[in-house]
Amino acid sequence: MKIKCLFRIVGFNLLPALSLTALLAVAQEMPSRYKAFDSVEVPTATMRLRSSNAPTHRVALAPTKQAMQEAAASAKGLSKEKSVSVLIGPDAEPPVAPYYVGPVFESGMAATRLVWQAVAGGNITHVTVSSEGAKGIRAKLLLPRGLSFGEIRVAASLAGVAEALPLNLAQDGVLWTPYTEGGSQVIEIFTPQKVSDVSIQVVSVSHFIESLAAGTYAKPPGEASVPTAGSCTIDVVCPSTSSALDAAISDRSNSVARLNFVSKGGNYLCSGTLINSNIFPAPFFLTANHCINTQTEALNLYKIDWLFRSSACDSGVYSTPVYQTGGGAVLLYGDIYLQADITFLRLNSPPPSVARFAGWSAEPITTGSMLLGLHNPGGRL
């Protein structure tokens, strides 16, 4: 996690701050300034799959080099396809694109009646998804709309640590699994409901060319170099000459999270900030509109990394633990052109107990004030 380049205000446009006031009024009218609060408690105990021998359906992909190259070229083009000429003139530069970390491939699996295993309280089945050469995996499931009780758990292996999502987070039957490291993912579906007529489909598979557990990334396909943060950015863990400033930065960095989402054939990384409100602990979240700008992308936001930062100043190694949540989000507002580049979300799942709901103000900033921002540039430390 980095501190954006420090700069001094010489003039200030109130639109972004006033937009925030209007956005939060979507939920309820509130004061223009709010104090930050600790988030609600969320259990963080290590979780495993419920069964090690459930019936398993397998989906295996082996993408060719050509398919990988074509997917990368297509996805990068789509990420920059917006036209700004209608709103702010034909000479305007298009918005920057989020960082691409891999393609999404159709699985070729039709909706299938799976074999289930009876367990205490319900039934379980496994789906193992693999993609040759992948450094990480996510899968898009299509569930029957009536299948809303129970959960999925995913792990990189039968013995691995698992992440869970309730089935009722599915939107129109669509549920993206959380991210797991490596080229294979075990998806365990548990439900107390009747399963004799249940058909489930793995629609597509996210094939990550970068490990999201890495603090730095390799050169993307077709790029001359690895995209990097500006030279004036500073690691949040590096001390300044002010202990009070260091304490404030450390506290506020707990409000920032790294985002992984799917958009039109590609996986991308961005970052954003958890925002406080007077209906705390409603998980309102601000990010950039050049990252997420449709409800489909918000729905596909199934990996949010909290406390993703360096273990030591400029170490390039992330600190542990990193807390992952998912479940998608609801897009409440988006604006990319009117000087804001802002997207306002409400997360479908609560943040972990380590997160902070950032305070904010819509009051004018005095000319001469020093500002800094915190983010994960390109999804990196």
C-alpha positions in Angstrom: 0.0 0.0 0.0 1.3 3.4 -0.9 0.8 7.1 -0.1 0.0 9.0 -3.2 2.2 11.9 -4.1 1.9 14.7 -1.6 0.6 18.0 -3.1 -0.4 21.4 -1.9 -3.9 22.8 -2.6 -3.6 26.0 -4.8 -7.3 25.8 -5.8 -10.1 23.4 -5.0 -13.2 22.2 -6.8 -15.8 21.0 -4.4 -17.5 18.5 -6.8 -16.0 15.3 -5.4 -16.7 16.2 -1.8 -20.2 17.4 -2.6 -20.8 14.3 -4.6 -19.9 12.2 -1.5 -22.5 14.2 0.5 -25.1 13.5 -2.2 -24.1 9.8 -2.5 -24.4 9.0 1.2 -27.8 10.8 1.2 -28.9 7.8 -0.9 -29.0 5.9 2.4 -30.1 8.8 4.7 -29.4 12.5 5.2 -26.4 13.0 7.4 -23.9 15.6 8.6 -21.0 16.5 6.3 -18.4 15.2 8.8 -18.3 11.9 10.5 -16.0 10.2 13.0 -14.4 6.9 12.0 -15.6 3.8 14.0 -14.2 0.3 14.3 -16.0 -2.3 12.2 -18.3 -5.0 13.6 -16.7 -8.3 14.6 -16.5 -11.0 11.9 -15.2 -14.5 12.8 -11.7 -15.1 11.4 -11.1 -18.6 12.6 -9.5 -21.0 10.1 -12.1 -22.8 8.0 -11.9 -26.1 6.2 -14.1 -28.0 3.8 -16.8 -30.0 5.4 -16.0 -33.2 3.6 -12.9 -34.8 2.1 -14.7 -37.5 0.1 -17.8 -35.9 -1.4 -18.8 -36.9 -4.9 -16.8 -34.7 -7.3 -17.5 -33.2 -10.8 -14.4 -32.0 -12.6 -14.0 -29.1 -15.0 -10.5 -28.9 -16.6 -9.2 -26.2 -19.0 -6.0 -26.2 -20.9 -5.8 -22.8 -22.6 -3.4 -22.5 -25.5 -0.8 -19.8 -25.8 -2.8 -18.2 -28.6 -5.9 -18.2 -26.6 -4.1 -16.5 -23.7 -2.7 -13.8 -26.0 -6.0 -13.2 -27.7 -7.8 -13.0 -24.4 -5.3 -10.5 -23.0 -5.5 -8.3 -26.1 -9.3 -8.3 -26.1 -9.7 -7.7 -22.4 -7.2 -4.7 -22.4 -9.0 -3.1 -25.3 -12.4 -3.5 -23.6 -11.2 -1.9 -20.4 -10.4 1.3 -22.3 -13.4 1.4 -24.6 -15.4 4.3 -23.1 -15.8 7.4 -25.2 -15.5 10.8 -23.5 -16.0 12.9 -26.7 -19.7 13.3 -26.2 -19.4 14.8 -22.8 -16.1 16.7 -22.7 -14.9 17.0 -26.3 -13.2 14.9 -29.0 -9.7 15.6 -27.8 -10.2 14.3 -24.3 -8.0 11.4 -23.1 -9.8 8.2 -22.2 -9.8 7.2 -18.5 -6.9 5.0 -17.4 -7.6 1.2 -17.1 -7.3 -1.0 -14.1 -4.5 -3.5 -13.9 -5.1 -6.7 -15.9 -4.2 -10.0 -14.1 -5.7 -12.6 -16.4 -8.4 -13.8 -18.7 -11.8 -15.4 -18.1 -12.6 -18.5 -20.2 -15.9 -20.2 -20.8 -15.8 -23.6 -19.1 -17.8 -25.6 -21.7 -19.8 -27.2 -18.9 -23.6 -27.5 -19.3 -25.9 -27.3 -16.4 -25.5 -30.7 -14.7 -27.3 -32.7 -12.1 -24.5 -33.4 -9.6 -24.2 -36.4 -7.3 -24.6 -35.4 -3.6 -23.5 -36.8 -0.3 -25.8 -36.8 2.7 -24.2 -35.1 5.8 -25.5 -33.8 9.1 -28.0 -31.0 8.3 -28.1 -31.4 4.6 -26.2 -32.5 1.4 -22.8 -31.8 0.0 -21.2 -32.0 -3.5 -17.8 -31.0 -4.8 -16.8 -29.4 -8.1 -13.1 -29.2 -8.9 -12.1 -26.5 -11.4 -8.6 -26.4 -12.9 -6.9 -24.3 -15.6 -3.5 -25.4 -16.7 -0.7 -22.8 -15.9 -3.0 -20.6 -13.8 -1.5 -19.0 -10.7 -4.9 -18.5 -9.2 -8.5 -19.5 -9.9 -12.1 -18.1 -9.5 -15.2 -19.7 -11.0 -18.6 -18.3 -12.0 -21.4 -20.6 -10.9 -25.0 -20.6 -12.1 -27.3 -21.9 -9.4 -31.0 -22.6 -9.5 -32.8 -19.5 -8.2 -34.5 -21.5 -5.5 -31.3 -22.7 -4.1 -30.7 -20.0 -1.5 -30.1 -21.9 1.8 -26.6 -23.1 2.6 -23.1 -22.0 1.5 -20.2 -22.7 -0.8 -16.7 -23.2 0.6 -13.7 -23.1 -1.7 -10.1 -24.2 -1.2 -7.0 -24.8 -3.3 -7.1 -28.4 -2.2 -9.1 -30.8 -0.1 -6.9 -30.1 2.9 -6.5 -26.4 2.3 -7.8 -23.4 4.2 -11.3 -22.6 2.9 -13.3 -19.4 2.3 -17.1 -19.4 2.5 -20.0 -17.5 0.9 -23.7 -18.0 1.6 -25.8 -19.1 -1.3 -28.2 -16.3 -0.8 -25.6 -13.8 -2.2 -26.3 -15.2 -5.7 -27.8 -12.6 -8.0 -30.2 -14.2 -10.6 -28.4 -17.4 -9.7 -24.9 -16.1 -10.5 -22.3 -16.6 -7.8 -18.6 -16.0 -8.2 -16.3 -18.1 -6.0 -13.6 -16.4 -3.9 -10.0 -16.5 -5.2 -7.6 -19.4 -4.4 -3.9 -19.8 -5.2 -2.7 -22.2 -7.8 -4.2 -23.8 -10.9 -7.0 -25.8 -9.2 -9.9 -25.0 -6.9 -12.2 -27.2 -4.9 -15.8 -25.8 -4.7 -17.9 -27.4 -2.0 -21.7 -26.7 -2.1 -23.7 -27.4 1.0 -27.4 -27.0 1.3 -30.2 -28.3 3.7 -32.6 -28.1 0.7 -33.8 -30.9 -1.5 -31.2 -31.6 -4.2 -32.7 -34.4 -6.3 -33.6 -32.0 -9.1 -30.8 -29.4 -8.7 -28.7 -28.6 -11.7 -25.5 -26.5 -11.4 -23.3 -25.0 -14.0 -19.7 -23.7 -13.9 -20.2 -21.0 -16.6 -16.6 -19.6 -16.7 -13.2 -19.7 -15.0 -10.9 -16.9 -14.1 -7.4 -17.8 -15.1 -4.9 -15.6 -13.2 -1.5 -15.0 -14.8 -0.4 -13.3 -11.6 -0.6 -14.6 -8.0 -2.7 -12.2 -6.0 -0.6 -13.2 -3.0 2.5 -11.5 -4.6 3.4 -8.0 -3.7 4.9 -7.3 -7.1 4.0 -8.6 -10.5 5.7 -9.7 -13.7 5.5 -7.9 -17.0 2.0 -8.3 -18.5 1.7 -10.0 -22.0 2.2 -7.4 -24.7 3.6 -4.7 -22.4 7.1 -3.3 -22.6 7.5 -3.1 -18.9 5.8 -3.7 -15.5 3.5 -0.8 -14.7 4.7 0.9 -11.6 3.5 3.5 -9.2 4.8 7.1 -9.5 8.3 7.7 -8.1 6.9 10.1 -5.6 4.7 7.4 -3.9 5.8 6.3 -0.4 5.2 2.9 1.3 2.7 3.4 4.2 5.0 1.4 6.5 7.9 3.7 6.0 8.2 6.3 8.8 8.1 10.0 8.3 9.5 12.7 10.5 6.2 13.0 12.3 5.0 10.3 14.7 1.5 11.8 14.7 1.3 11.6 10.9 2.6 8.1 11.0 -0.1 7.1 13.5 -2.8 8.7 11.3 -1.6 7.0 8.2 -1.4 3.6 9.9 -5.0 4.0 11.2 -6.4 5.2 7.9 -4.7 2.4 5.9 -7.1 0.0 7.7 -9.9 1.6 5.6 -8.2 0.8 2.3 -8.7 -2.5 0.5 -7.5 -4.1 -2.7 -10.2 -5.1 -5.2 -10.3 -8.0 -7.7 -13.2 -8.0 -10.1 -14.2 -9.4 -13.5 -15.1 -7.2 -16.5 -15.8 -8.4 -20.1 -13.4 -11.3 -20.3 -10.7 -10.1 -17.9 -9.7 -10.0 -14.3 -8.6 -6.7 -12.9 -7.2 -5.1 -9.7 -7.9 -1.7 -8.1 -8.3 -0.3 -4.6 -10.8 1.8 -2.7 -11.9 3.0 0.8 -14.5 1.9 3.3 -16.6 4.9 4.2 -18.4 5.7 7.5 -22.1 6.8 7.6 -24.7 7.4 10.2 -26.2 4.0 9.5 -23.0 2.3 10.7 -22.0 -0.5 10.1 -23.5 -0.3 6.6 -20.4 -1.1 4.4 -20.4 1.8 1.9 -17.3 1.8 -0.2 -15.7 4.4 -2.6 -13.5 3.4 -5.6 -12.7 4.8 -9.0 -15.2 4.7 -11.8 -12.5 3.8 -14.3 -12.3 0.5 -12.2 -15.9 -0.4 -11.5 -18.7 1.3 -13.4 -21.5 -1.2 -14.0 -23.6 -3.3 -11.7 -22.3 -6.4 -13.4 -18.7 -5.5 -12.4 -19.9 -4.7 -8.9 -21.6 -8.1 -8.7 -18.3 -9.7 -9.9 -16.3 -8.1 -7.0 -15.6 -11.3 -5.2 -12.2 -10.7 -3.7 -11.5 -7.7 -1.3 -8.2 -7.8 0.5 -7.9 -5.8 3.7 -4.5 -4.9 5.3 -2.7 -5.7 2.1 0.5 -3.8 2.8 4.3 -4.3 3.3 5.7 -6.3 6.2 8.4 -3.6 6.5 9.4 -0.4 4.7 9.8 -1.1 1.0 10.2 -4.9 1.6 8.1 -5.9 -1.4 6.7 -8.7 0.8 3.1 -8.4 2.2 2.3 -8.5 5.8 0.2 -11.3 7.2 -2.6 -11.9 7.8 -4.4 -10.4 4.8 -8.2 -10.6 5.3 -10.3 -11.7 2.3 -14.0 -10.9 2.0 -16.3 -11.2 -1.0 -19.9 -11.5 -2.0 -20.0 -8.6 -4.6 -21.6 -5.2 -4.1 -24.5 -3.0 -5.2 -23.5 0.0 -7.4 -25.3 3.1 -6.0 -23.7 5.8 -8.1 -21.0 6.3 -10.7 -19.4 9.3 -12.4 -16.2 9.3 -14.5 -16.3 12.5 -16.4 -17.4 15.4 -14.2 -14.1 15.8 -12.4 -14.8 13.0 -9.9 -14.0 9.6 -11.4 -16.0 8.1 -8.5 -18.0 4.9 -7.9 -20.0 4.5 -4.8 -20.8 0.9 -3.7 -22.5 -0.9 -0.8 -20.7 -4.2 -0.2 -22.8 -7.3 0.2 -20.7 -8.7 3.0 -19.4 -7.0 6.1 -15.7 -6.1 6.3 -13.5 -7.9 8.8 -13.1 -6.6 12.3 -9.7 -5.1 11.5 -11.1 -2.7 9.0 -11.9 1.0 9.8 -14.8 3.0 8.5 -13.1 6.2 7.2 -14.4 9.5 8.4 -15.0 12.2 5.8 -15.9 15.9 5.3 -17.6 17.9 2.6 -16.3 21.2 4.0 -14.0 23.2 1.7 -10.3 22.6 2.0 -8.2 25.6 2.7 -5.8 26.8 0.1 -2.3 25.8 1.1 -3.4 22.6 2.9 -1.3 19.5 2.3 -3.1 16.4 1.2 -2.2 12.7 0.8 -4.1 9.6 -0.4 -3.7 5.9 0.3 -4.1 3.2 -2.3 -2.7 0.0 -3.8 -1.3 1.2 -7.1 -2.1 -1.3 -9.8 -3.1 -3.7 -7.0 0.5 -3.8 -5.6 1.9 -3.1 -2.2 
